[in-house]
């Protein structure tokens, strides 16, 4: 059986995409993400993906599958739990918000904004992951990690989000599979 690194490399080669230094392999079925440096797995994270079925379609709220890259890193230096609105830190930790404000999934701590690499599948038109604002980010509901709970993004604990943010760079691959 081929490793996640080999599978991502094959997809990238078929698309004419240059190799990346790192790969985040997200398993929707296992609610996990593994960080690879080349072929070596160096870290495992428990995540939450969408509470809806996987989908690459706009407005589906499903986690998109396929090969992506980290397009932007946002939030360096912000404290764990900082809430972001439209990718801007609000100045408030999620614990400072009312119960009603804290009910939904908030974007917290750091943001890795994903860009799909597969035209017609997760890039372009109504399937564009970047235009759908698909992120890997911290969450105000860490108790939900390990089971589907997001609105399409990949959620991590706030401290693990900081750890991941420091390990990856724009251009690194993210492959999201069932």
Secondary structure by P-SEA (a helix, b strand, c coil): cccaaaaaaaaaaaaccccccbbbbbbccccbbbbbccccccccccccccccccccccccccccccccccccccccccccbbbbcccccccccccccccccccccccccccbbbbbcccccccccccccccccccccccccccccccccccccccccaaaaaaaaaaccccbbbbbcc
